[in-house]
């Protein structure tokens, strides 16, 4: 499950673009993304084993393109 913050939702343009890009990732890129976001190489097998939800939020920085993404694990 994904949680959206800061006036974002699943139909926000930036969110739809993010999902489109992730769908185009190779299997290796998807694995690296999971490592970056979850701090581990594999996801739990059952939904109830997820302790945290994947959260997407906008940055408040003036020039967001000049900053790298962040992950809090």
N, C-alpha and C positions, 0 to 999 in steps of 0.2 A: 504494500500500500504506500502511496505517496501523499505527503502532506504539502500543501502550497501555502506560502505566507506572503505578506506584503502585497495584498490585492492581486495575487496571481491565482489562476485556476487552470484546470486542464485545457481550457480553450484559449488561454492567453497566447498571443503570437510567439513570444519568446519561449514558452513552455512547449508548444507544438514543434518549434524549430529544434529545441533540445532533444525531444523524443525522436524526431526525424534523423538527426545526426547520430544518435545512439543506435537506431535501427540499421544504419549504414556501416557501423563498426564491424570489423572482422572479429572472429571469435577471440583472437589474441587481444585485440583492443577492448573488447567487452570484459575479458578477464582482468585486464589492467584497470579498467574503470571500477570494477567491483572491489579490487584491492584498494584503490584510492578512496572510494566512498565508504566501504565497510571495514577497512583495516584488516581484511582477511581474503584469502584467495577463493573461498567457496561460501556460498550462502547456505543458511539452514535449510533442511529438507522440508520442514513443516512451517506453515504460516505462524503458528503459535510460538515457535521457537525464536522469532524475531523479537529482540528486546527493544529495538528502536525502529522508527519509521524513516523512510527516505524523505527528507525535507528539502524543498526547493524554495529559495528566497532570493529576492533581488538585492543587489548591492546598493549601498548608499553613496558610493564613491562618485566623485565628479567625472572621472574619466575611467569607466569600468573596463574599457579595452586595454588599458595599460596595466591591469592587475591580473594575477593568476587566480584560478578557482581555489576555493578552500574547502576542506573537509574536516569535520569534527567527529572523531571516532571515540 
